Amino acid sequence: MAKKTDNELAESSKPKAKECFAIMPISDVEGYETGHFKRVYEDLITPACIGAGFTPRIASDVKETNLIQLDILKRLLDAPMAICDISTHNPNVLFELGIRQAFDKPTVIIQEKGTKGIFDISSIRYTEYDKRMGYRDVLDGQKAITEALQATANPEGGSVNSIVNLLALAGPAEIPQLDGQQRANAEIDLLRADVQDMKSMLRTLQRNIGGSNSNTNSSSSKSRILAELLANRIARPPLQEYYFPRNVDEKTFKNFLGELAMEHGAENVEVKEGSDGQRIIHAFEAKKE
């Protein structure tokens, strides 16, 4: 076995930087240039995190398990720091921010200049950046976000952006300690939900192959195709979910669906019926050959 060099030993002995989880859109948003929020993450958030002594992480980094929602939830609760971009008023982003607030976890809130306010509480602090993302804009944004991260990590006179402190609540939310039977029941409920999802996938796939040509009409061929398609879907959790209320006009829905199909491939986009008539679009990452 080769011995480590002095430089390698020095690097390995350095303490690892704490994680900062970015809560923000991870795909393109209507009204913005293609790749806009990817640039916000790479050009603003990443350098700012590193400058403040944190390792940046984002939801799209979570690929090690099919239960991507649980991984994101765990990171939301465990990350020492989070940075949340509320520029688009994205429901998923605001939901994840609410989780951080409920558990009184340090969070820096950022938004582009001109974003319409959504908080009625004036004491909430946020840092602004310029949407144009010019050279000087990026440098100024990096500096402002770095300072906000440092101030939030080392607050003076109480936590920054703490709803718990602001409303003088008795304490943050806590995850209850489950005994053996309660934990088992929770795991069974989770498995039941997974089974229901798999049944839904099977029904969708059965409809999709129902119109196949005659050479796939035998039960054995259909079973094989069904198994292959189902395994493919389970191995690839949705890269992103989009929720459309029933009052969204059909033209807007179809235009958005067409854009996703062009980006991911029609075979990697599916539509499901949700509660109250809403439609849910799942966009999957293209399968690598």
DOMIDO-370426 format. One record per residue (C-alpha): residue number from 1; residue in one letter; x, y, z. Coordinates in steps of 0.25 Angstrom, whole numbers, plus 5000, padded with zeros to 4 digits. Each point is the difference from the previous one (the first is absolute). Example, Ala and Ser with C-alpha at 12.3 -4.5 7.8 and 13.67 -1.06 7.14 Angstrom:
2
pt i->1&aa->A&c1->5049&c2->4982&c3->5031;
pt i->2&aa->S&c1->5006&c2->5014&c3->4998;
This chain:
289
pt i->1&aa->M&c1->5000&c2->5000&c3->5000;
pt i->2&aa->A&c1->5005&c2->5014&c3->4996;
pt i->3&aa->K&c1->5003&c2->5009&c3->5011;
pt i->4&aa->K&c1->4993&c2->5014&c3->5001;
pt i->5&aa->T&c1->5008&c2->5012&c3->4997;
pt i->6&aa->D&c1->5002&c2->5011&c3->5010;
pt i->7&aa->N&c1->4990&c2->5008&c3->4992;
pt i->8&aa->E&c1->4990&c2->4989&c3->5000;
pt i->9&aa->L&c1->5001&c2->4998&c3->5015;
pt i->10&aa->A&c1->4999&c2->5015&c3->5002;
pt i->11&aa->E&c1->4987&c2->5000&c3->4991;
pt i->12&aa->S&c1->4994&c2->4988&c3->5007;
pt i->13&aa->S&c1->5002&c2->5006&c3->5014;
pt i->14&aa->K&c1->4993&c2->5013&c3->4997;
pt i->15&aa->P&c1->4986&c2->5000&c3->5006;
pt i->16&aa->K&c1->4989&c2->4999&c3->4989;
pt i->17&aa->A&c1->4992&c2->5012&c3->4997;
pt i->18&aa->K&c1->4985&c2->5000&c3->5005;
pt i->19&aa->E&c1->4989&c2->4998&c3->4990;
pt i->20&aa->C&c1->4991&c2->5011&c3->4995;
pt i->21&aa->F&c1->4988&c2->4995&c3->4993;
pt i->22&aa->A&c1->4994&c2->5008&c3->4989;
pt i->23&aa->I&c1->4985&c2->5001&c3->4999;
pt i->24&aa->M&c1->4997&c2->5005&c3->4986;
pt i->25&aa->P&c1->4994&c2->4996&c3->4987;
pt i->26&aa->I&c1->5008&c2->4989&c3->4994;
pt i->27&aa->S&c1->4994&c2->5001&c3->4986;
pt i->28&aa->D&c1->4997&c2->5011&c3->4990;
pt i->29&aa->V&c1->4989&c2->5009&c3->5004;
pt i->30&aa->E&c1->4990&c2->5007&c3->4991;
pt i->31&aa->G&c1->5004&c2->5015&c3->4998;
pt i->32&aa->Y&c1->5015&c2->4997&c3->5002;
pt i->33&aa->E&c1->5011&c2->4997&c3->4990;
pt i->34&aa->T&c1->5003&c2->4986&c3->4999;
pt i->35&aa->G&c1->5010&c2->4996&c3->5010;
pt i->36&aa->H&c1->4998&c2->5013&c3->5008;
pt i->37&aa->F&c1->4999&c2->4993&c3->5014;
pt i->38&aa->K&c1->5011&c2->4990&c3->4997;
pt i->39&aa->R&c1->5009&c2->5013&c3->4998;
pt i->40&aa->V&c1->4995&c2->5006&c3->5013;
pt i->41&aa->Y&c1->5004&c2->4987&c3->5007;
pt i->42&aa->E&c1->5014&c2->4999&c3->4993;
pt i->43&aa->D&c1->5003&c2->5015&c3->4999;
pt i->44&aa->L&c1->4994&c2->5006&c3->5013;
pt i->45&aa->I&c1->4997&c2->4989&c3->5010;
pt i->46&aa->T&c1->5011&c2->4991&c3->4999;
pt i->47&aa->P&c1->5012&c2->5010&c3->5001;
pt i->48&aa->A&c1->4992&c2->5007&c3->5011;
pt i->49&aa->C&c1->4999&c2->4987&c3->5008;
pt i->50&aa->I&c1->5015&c2->4997&c3->4998;
pt i->51&aa->G&c1->5004&c2->5014&c3->5004;
pt i->52&aa->A&c1->4992&c2->4998&c3->5013;
pt i->53&aa->G&c1->5006&c2->4987&c3->5003;
pt i->54&aa->F&c1->4989&c2->4991&c3->4995;
pt i->55&aa->T&c1->4999&c2->4988&c3->4990;
pt i->56&aa->P&c1->4988&c2->5003&c3->4991;
pt i->57&aa->R&c1->4989&c2->4990&c3->4997;
pt i->58&aa->I&c1->4988&c2->4999&c3->4992;
pt i->59&aa->A&c1->4988&c2->4991&c3->4998;
pt i->60&aa->S&c1->5005&c2->4995&c3->4986;
pt i->61&aa->D&c1->5013&c2->4995&c3->5008;
pt i->62&aa->V&c1->4991&c2->4989&c3->5007;
pt i->63&aa->K&c1->5000&c2->4988&c3->4991;
pt i->64&aa->E&c1->5004&c2->4989&c3->5009;
pt i->65&aa->T&c1->4986&c2->4995&c3->5002;
pt i->66&aa->N&c1->4987&c2->4998&c3->4994;
pt i->67&aa->L&c1->4993&c2->5007&c3->5012;
pt i->68&aa->I&c1->5005&c2->5014&c3->4996;
pt i->69&aa->Q&c1->4990&c2->5007&c3->5008;
pt i->70&aa->L&c1->5004&c2->4994&c3->5013;
pt i->71&aa->D&c1->5015&c2->5003&c3->4997;
pt i->72&aa->I&c1->4996&c2->5015&c3->4997;
pt i->73&aa->L&c1->4992&c2->5000&c3->5013;
pt i->74&aa->K&c1->5012&c2->4994&c3->5008;
pt i->75&aa->R&c1->5009&c2->5011&c3->4994;
pt i->76&aa->L&c1->4991&c2->5011&c3->5003;
pt i->77&aa->L&c1->5000&c2->4996&c3->5015;
pt i->78&aa->D&c1->5014&c2->4996&c3->5001;
pt i->79&aa->A&c1->5008&c2->5011&c3->4992;
pt i->80&aa->P&c1->5006&c2->5010&c3->5010;
pt i->81&aa->M&c1->4997&c2->5011&c3->4990;
pt i->82&aa->A&c1->4990&c2->5002&c3->4988;
pt i->83&aa->I&c1->4998&c2->5011&c3->4990;
pt i->84&aa->C&c1->4987&c2->5002&c3->4994;
pt i->85&aa->D&c1->4997&c2->5007&c3->4987;
pt i->86&aa->I&c1->4985&c2->5005&c3->5000;
pt i->87&aa->S&c1->5000&c2->5008&c3->4987;
pt i->88&aa->T&c1->4990&c2->4991&c3->4993;
pt i->89&aa->H&c1->4991&c2->4998&c3->5012;
pt i->90&aa->N&c1->5001&c2->4985&c3->4996;
pt i->91&aa->P&c1->4991&c2->4991&c3->5009;
pt i->92&aa->N&c1->5010&c2->4990&c3->5003;
pt i->93&aa->V&c1->5011&c2->5010&c3->5003;
pt i->94&aa->L&c1->4990&c2->5007&c3->5010;
pt i->95&aa->F&c1->4996&c2->4986&c3->5006;
pt i->96&aa->E&c1->5015&c2->4997&c3->5003;
pt i->97&aa->L&c1->5003&c2->5013&c3->5006;
pt i->98&aa->G&c1->4988&c2->4998&c3->5009;
pt i->99&aa->I&c1->5006&c2->4987&c3->5005;
pt i->100&aa->R&c1->5013&c2->5008&c3->5003;
pt i->101&aa->Q&c1->4992&c2->5010&c3->5007;
pt i->102&aa->A&c1->4992&c2->4991&c3->5008;
pt i->103&aa->F&c1->5012&c2->4993&c3->5006;
pt i->104&aa->D&c1->5007&c2->5013&c3->5002;
pt i->105&aa->K&c1->5012&c2->4997&c3->4990;
pt i->106&aa->P&c1->5009&c2->5011&c3->4996;
pt i->107&aa->T&c1->4996&c2->5004&c3->4986;
pt i->108&aa->V&c1->5004&c2->5012&c3->4991;
pt i->109&aa->I&c1->4989&c2->5005&c3->4991;
pt i->110&aa->I&c1->5004&c2->5006&c3->4986;
pt i->111&aa->Q&c1->4992&c2->5006&c3->4989;
pt i->112&aa->E&c1->5002&c2->5007&c3->4987;
pt i->113&aa->K&c1->4998&c2->5015&c3->5001;
pt i->114&aa->G&c1->4985&c2->5004&c3->4997;
pt i->115&aa->T&c1->4994&c2->4987&c3->5005;
pt i->116&aa->K&c1->4986&c2->5003&c3->5006;
pt i->117&aa->G&c1->5000&c2->4998&c3->5015;
pt i->118&aa->I&c1->4993&c2->4988&c3->5006;
pt i->119&aa->F&c1->5002&c2->5001&c3->5014;
pt i->120&aa->D&c1->4992&c2->5009&c3->5009;
pt i->121&aa->I&c1->5010&c2->5000&c3->5011;
pt i->122&aa->S&c1->5010&c2->5011&c3->4998;
pt i->123&aa->S&c1->5011&c2->4995&c3->5009;
pt i->124&aa->I&c1->5003&c2->4989&c3->4990;
pt i->125&aa->R&c1->5014&c2->5003&c3->4994;
pt i->126&aa->Y&c1->5003&c2->4997&c3->4985;
pt i->127&aa->T&c1->5012&c2->5003&c3->4991;
pt i->128&aa->E&c1->4998&c2->5005&c3->4986;
pt i->129&aa->Y&c1->5007&c2->4997&c3->4987;
pt i->130&aa->D&c1->4999&c2->5006&c3->4986;
pt i->131&aa->K&c1->4993&c2->4991&c3->4990;
pt i->132&aa->R&c1->5008&c2->5005&c3->4988;
pt i->133&aa->M&c1->5012&c2->4992&c3->5006;
pt i->134&aa->G&c1->5010&c2->5009&c3->4994;
pt i->135&aa->Y&c1->5015&c2->4999&c3->5004;
pt i->136&aa->R&c1->4999&c2->5011&c3->5011;
pt i->137&aa->D&c1->4986&c2->4995&c3->5004;
pt i->138&aa->V&c1->5006&c2->4986&c3->5003;
pt i->139&aa->L&c1->5011&c2->5006&c3->5008;
pt i->140&aa->D&c1->4991&c2->5009&c3->5008;
pt i->141&aa->G&c1->4990&c2->4988&c3->5002;
pt i->142&aa->Q&c1->5011&c2->4990&c3->5004;
pt i->143&aa->K&c1->5005&c2->5010&c3->5011;
pt i->144&aa->A&c1->4986&c2->5003&c3->5005;
pt i->145&aa->I&c1->4996&c2->4986&c3->5001;
pt i->146&aa->T&c1->5014&c2->4996&c3->5007;
pt i->147&aa->E&c1->4998&c2->5011&c3->5010;
pt i->148&aa->A&c1->4985&c2->4995&c3->5003;
pt i->149&aa->L&c1->5005&c2->4986&c3->5002;
pt i->150&aa->Q&c1->5011&c2->5004&c3->5010;
pt i->151&aa->A&c1->4990&c2->5009&c3->5007;
pt i->152&aa->T&c1->4990&c2->4988&c3->5001;
pt i->153&aa->A&c1->5010&c2->4990&c3->5004;
pt i->154&aa->N&c1->5006&c2->5010&c3->5011;
pt i->155&aa->P&c1->4987&c2->5008&c3->5005;
pt i->156&aa->E&c1->5001&c2->5011&c3->5010;
pt i->157&aa->G&c1->4988&c2->5001&c3->5009;
pt i->158&aa->G&c1->4992&c2->4988&c3->4995;
pt i->159&aa->S&c1->4998&c2->4992&c3->4988;
pt i->160&aa->V&c1->4998&c2->5007&c3->4987;
pt i->161&aa->N&c1->4987&c2->4998&c3->4993;
pt i->162&aa->S&c1->4995&c2->4991&c3->5011;
pt i->163&aa->I&c1->4985&c2->4999&c3->5000;
pt i->164&aa->V&c1->5000&c2->4993&c3->5013;
pt i->165&aa->N&c1->5008&c2->5012&c3->5007;
pt i->166&aa->L&c1->4992&c2->5010&c3->4992;
pt i->167&aa->L&c1->4986&c2->4995&c3->5005;
pt i->168&aa->A&c1->5006&c2->4996&c3->5014;
pt i->169&aa->L&c1->4996&c2->4986&c3->4998;
pt i->170&aa->A&c1->5003&c2->4990&c3->5011;
pt i->171&aa->G&c1->5010&c2->4992&c3->4991;
pt i->172&aa->P&c1->5002&c2->4995&c3->4986;
pt i->173&aa->A&c1->4993&c2->4988&c3->4995;
pt i->174&aa->E&c1->5006&c2->4986&c3->5004;
pt i->175&aa->I&c1->5000&c2->4987&c3->4993;
pt i->176&aa->P&c1->4993&c2->4990&c3->5010;
pt i->177&aa->Q&c1->5008&c2->4988&c3->5006;
pt i->178&aa->L&c1->4993&c2->4988&c3->4995;
pt i->179&aa->D&c1->5000&c2->4987&c3->5008;
pt i->180&aa->G&c1->5002&c2->4987&c3->4992;
pt i->181&aa->Q&c1->4985&c2->4998&c3->4997;
pt i->182&aa->Q&c1->4998&c2->5014&c3->4995;
pt i->183&aa->R&c1->5012&c2->5000&c3->4991;
pt i->184&aa->A&c1->4995&c2->4986&c3->4994;
pt i->185&aa->N&c1->4986&c2->5006&c3->4998;
pt i->186&aa->A&c1->5007&c2->5013&c3->4993;
pt i->187&aa->E&c1->5008&c2->4991&c3->4991;
pt i->188&aa->I&c1->4988&c2->4991&c3->4996;
pt i->189&aa->D&c1->4993&c2->5013&c3->4996;
pt i->190&aa->L&c1->5011&c2->5004&c3->4992;
pt i->191&aa->L&c1->5001&c2->4987&c3->4993;
pt i->192&aa->R&c1->4985&c2->5000&c3->4997;
pt i->193&aa->A&c1->5002&c2->5014&c3->4994;
pt i->194&aa->D&c1->5011&c2->4994&c3->4991;
pt i->195&aa->V&c1->4991&c2->4988&c3->4996;
pt i->196&aa->Q&c1->4989&c2->5010&c3->4996;
pt i->197&aa->D&c1->5010&c2->5008&c3->4992;
pt i->198&aa->M&c1->5004&c2->4987&c3->4993;
pt i->199&aa->K&c1->4986&c2->4996&c3->4997;
pt i->200&aa->S&c1->4997&c2->5013&c3->4994;
pt i->201&aa->M&c1->5013&c2->4998&c3->4991;
pt i->202&aa->L&c1->4995&c2->4987&c3->4996;
pt i->203&aa->R&c1->4986&c2->5005&c3->4996;
pt i->204&aa->T&c1->5007&c2->5011&c3->4992;
pt i->205&aa->L&c1->5009&c2->4990&c3->4993;
pt i->206&aa->Q&c1->4989&c2->4990&c3->4997;
pt i->207&aa->R&c1->4993&c2->5011&c3->4993;
pt i->208&aa->N&c1->5012&c2->5005&c3->4992;
pt i->209&aa->I&c1->5003&c2->4986&c3->4995;
pt i->210&aa->G&c1->4985&c2->4996&c3->4998;
pt i->211&aa->G&c1->5001&c2->5006&c3->4985;
pt i->212&aa->S&c1->5013&c2->4992&c3->4997;
pt i->213&aa->N&c1->5001&c2->4993&c3->4987;
pt i->214&aa->S&c1->4996&c2->4985&c3->4998;
pt i->215&aa->N&c1->5014&c2->4995&c3->5003;
pt i->216&aa->T&c1->4999&c2->5005&c3->5014;
pt i->217&aa->N&c1->4986&c2->4995&c3->5003;
pt i->218&aa->S&c1->5004&c2->4987&c3->5007;
pt i->219&aa->S&c1->4999&c2->5000&c3->5015;
pt i->220&aa->S&c1->5015&c2->4997&c3->5002;
pt i->221&aa->S&c1->5004&c2->5011&c3->4990;
pt i->222&aa->K&c1->4992&c2->5010&c3->5008;
pt i->223&aa->S&c1->5004&c2->4995&c3->5013;
pt i->224&aa->R&c1->5015&c2->5002&c3->4996;
pt i->225&aa->I&c1->4998&c2->5013&c3->4994;
pt i->226&aa->L&c1->4992&c2->5005&c3->5012;
pt i->227&aa->A&c1->5011&c2->4995&c3->5010;
pt i->228&aa->E&c1->5011&c2->5007&c3->4992;
pt i->229&aa->L&c1->4992&c2->5013&c3->4999;
pt i->230&aa->L&c1->4997&c2->4999&c3->5015;
pt i->231&aa->A&c1->5014&c2->4997&c3->5004;
pt i->232&aa->N&c1->5004&c2->5012&c3->4992;
pt i->233&aa->R&c1->4991&c2->5010&c3->5007;
pt i->234&aa->I&c1->5003&c2->4995&c3->5014;
pt i->235&aa->A&c1->5015&c2->5001&c3->4997;
pt i->236&aa->R&c1->4998&c2->5015&c3->4996;
pt i->237&aa->P&c1->4992&c2->5008&c3->5010;
pt i->238&aa->P&c1->4994&c2->5013&c3->4994;
pt i->239&aa->L&c1->5011&c2->5011&c3->4998;
pt i->240&aa->Q&c1->4989&c2->5010&c3->5002;
pt i->241&aa->E&c1->4985&c2->5001&c3->5003;
pt i->242&aa->Y&c1->4991&c2->5010&c3->4995;
pt i->243&aa->Y&c1->4986&c2->5003&c3->5006;
pt i->244&aa->F&c1->4989&c2->5006&c3->4991;
pt i->245&aa->P&c1->4987&c2->5004&c3->5007;
pt i->246&aa->R&c1->4987&c2->4997&c3->4992;
pt i->247&aa->N&c1->4998&c2->5015&c3->4997;
pt i->248&aa->V&c1->5012&c2->5001&c3->4991;
pt i->249&aa->D&c1->4996&c2->5001&c3->4986;
pt i->250&aa->E&c1->5003&c2->4989&c3->4990;
pt i->251&aa->K&c1->5009&c2->5008&c3->4991;
pt i->252&aa->T&c1->5009&c2->5004&c3->5011;
pt i->253&aa->F&c1->5001&c2->4985&c3->5005;
pt i->254&aa->K&c1->5003&c2->4994&c3->4986;
pt i->255&aa->N&c1->5010&c2->5011&c3->4997;
pt i->256&aa->F&c1->5008&c2->4996&c3->5013;
pt i->257&aa->L&c1->4998&c2->4985&c3->4997;
pt i->258&aa->G&c1->5006&c2->5002&c3->4986;
pt i->259&aa->E&c1->5012&c2->5008&c3->5006;
pt i->260&aa->L&c1->5003&c2->4989&c3->5010;
pt i->261&aa->A&c1->4998&c2->4989&c3->4989;
pt i->262&aa->M&c1->5010&c2->5007&c3->4991;
pt i->263&aa->E&c1->5010&c2->5002&c3->5012;
pt i->264&aa->H&c1->4999&c2->4986&c3->5006;
pt i->265&aa->G&c1->4994&c2->4992&c3->4988;
pt i->266&aa->A&c1->4985&c2->4996&c3->4999;
pt i->267&aa->E&c1->5003&c2->4986&c3->5006;
pt i->268&aa->N&c1->5005&c2->5007&c3->5013;
pt i->269&aa->V&c1->4988&c2->5008&c3->5003;
pt i->270&aa->E&c1->4987&c2->4995&c3->5006;
pt i->271&aa->V&c1->4987&c2->5007&c3->5005;
pt i->272&aa->K&c1->4992&c2->4995&c3->5012;
pt i->273&aa->E&c1->4987&c2->5004&c3->5006;
pt i->274&aa->G&c1->5001&c2->5006&c3->5014;
pt i->275&aa->S&c1->4990&c2->5004&c3->5010;
pt i->276&aa->D&c1->4990&c2->5010&c3->4998;
pt i->277&aa->G&c1->5001&c2->4999&c3->4985;
pt i->278&aa->Q&c1->5015&c2->5005&c3->4999;
pt i->279&aa->R&c1->5010&c2->4994&c3->4991;
pt i->280&aa->I&c1->5014&c2->4996&c3->5003;
pt i->281&aa->I&c1->5011&c2->4999&c3->4990;
pt i->282&aa->H&c1->5012&c2->4991&c3->5003;
pt i->283&aa->A&c1->5013&c2->5003&c3->4992;
pt i->284&aa->F&c1->5010&c2->4989&c3->5001;
pt i->285&aa->E&c1->5015&c2->5000&c3->4997;
pt i->286&aa->A&c1->5003&c2->4994&c3->4986;
pt i->287&aa->K&c1->5005&c2->4986&c3->5002;
pt i->288&aa->K&c1->5014&c2->4998&c3->4997;
pt i->289&aa->E&c1->5004&c2->4990&c3->4989;
